[in-house]
């Protein structure tokens, strides 16, 4: 992953702008691997400012998919910080740009939850359930949203 994905300028720019990257070698830092339950490499952990894990990427991904997963992680950090409007915006960006349906479907689900948490309006969840009937209807995320309407 280091040779194929990290050198890409857009990945480097996104990481440098949005995260404080720390790279640890599994053999040189076994205590960190144990602390975070790292079982396979590469493992990318997205932590909030308190050091709490908010998302995890395990295994190699091509650059476009990796960028979508990083964007999901950033959105999850905003959500956990109760910045629901920012989280929704970031999740919706993933829905529109993600090259794979798994990331896009997850983002669509969490965008709906973010809107609901921001507004306390149940129609946000219903609208999300309806959107899943048009896109990503066969995903686990669509099934999770099906209860909403």
N, C-alpha and C positions, 0 to 999 in steps of 0.2 A: 504494500500500500504506500509505503514511504516513497518508493521509486516511481510509482505510477500516478498517484493521486495528489499527495502533498505538494509537489513542485508546481502544480497548476496555479497560475496567478490568481484566478478567481477563488480558489479554495484558500490559498494563503491569505488573500485580502479579507475574506469573510472571517476566517479564524482570527486573524490579527485585530480586526475591528471589533469583534463581538466576544472574544474569549481571552483568557490568560492561559495560553497553551503550556502544558508541562508534559514532557516526554520522559517516561521511566522505562528502563530495560527490565524485563521480567526476572532475569538472573541477578541483576545488581540490586534490585529493590523488592525482594520477596515479601517483606513486611507490608508494603503498599499493596501488592497483589492480593495478599491474604485479607488485608483490611477491607478492600473493595470487592472481594470475591471474584477476582479475575480468574477465569478458567480457560480462556483461549485468547490468542492474539491475532490480529490487533483488537484491542478493546479501547474504545473511546468513551470516557466518562464525562458527562456534562453536569457540573456541580454548580449550585448557587453560591452566593457570596458567603454563606455560612458553612460551605463545604458539604452540604447535603446533596446527594445524587438526585438529579431530576430526570436524566435520560441516559441511555447506554446504547452504544453501537458496537456490536460484536461481529468480527469477520470482515473480510474485504468487500468493498463496494466500489463500482465504477464512479467516476467523479460526479456525474449528475445525481446519482442516487445518494452518494455520500453528502453532497451539498444539501439535498432535501432533508436528510436525516439530521444534519447539523441545524438546519432551520427549525425542524420540529423540536429539537432540544432547546434551542433558544426560546421558542414559544412556550415550552413547558416551564422554563425558568420564570418567564413573565407570569404565567398562570399561577404558579406556586407562590409568587410574590403578590398575588391578588391584583396584578395589573391586567385586568381582564380585557380591556379595550385593546391594549397593545398585543396581548396574547392572541386575541381574535384576528387582528390584522396580520400577524405573522403566520398563524395557521391558514388563513385564507390565501396568503401568498403561496404557501406550499401547495394548496389545492390547485391553484392555477398553473404552477410551474413544475410540479413534481413529475418526473418521467415515469414513475411506477405507480400503479394503483394502490399498493399497500400504504405508501407514505401519504398519498393524496387522500385516501379514505380515512386514515387515522386523523389527518389534519382537519378534514371536513367534520368529523365527529367532535373533535375538541374545539373547533371554531363555534359550533352550535352550543356546546357547554359553556364556552367563554361568554358568548352573547347572553345566555341565560343568567350566568353568574353576575354579569354587569348590570342587567336590566331587571332581573327577577321576574321576567315575563315568559311564561310557559310556551308562548307561541314560537319562541326561538327554537325550542326543542322540536316542536311539531314541524316547523319549516325544515329543520335538519332531516327529520325522518322522511319528509316528502322529497327532499333533494336526493336522498339515498335511493329512492325509487327510480330516479332518472340516471344516476351515476353510481357506480361501484356497488350495485345491488347484491352482488354475490359475495361480498366481503364480510368478515367477522364484524367489522365496524358497523355495517348496515344492519346486521342482526342485533347488535347492541342498541342501536337507535330505534329499532322497530317498535319498541314499547312506547315510544313517544308519539306515535300517531301514524 
